[in-house]
């Protein structure tokens, strides 16, 4: 945890303060999960491995889309905790794009 903090502080010293701080949480009611578990008459708490795997897939997809610049424009720097530094302080319309994703 201390190493993560020090990494984030080093990025702040190099690039400046972040433009966005994104929190991504797991939802046990994701349709993919509910539909799959319903076939086997299970609940999300019965298969935490599937819940965590789906979370990781969705998180990787979000990170990939951010890095491509499709969500918030060109990204100058970022770390695993999804602290995002935008290249042009391009904040107009960001909320609209994030809401469109439905993530």
Protein Blocks (a to p, Z undefined) as FASTA:
>chain_A
ZZmmmmmmmmmmmnopcfbdcdddddfkbfklmmmmmmnopafklmmmlmmmmmmmmmmm
mmmmmmnopmnopafbdcfkopacdfklpaghklmmmmmnoZZ
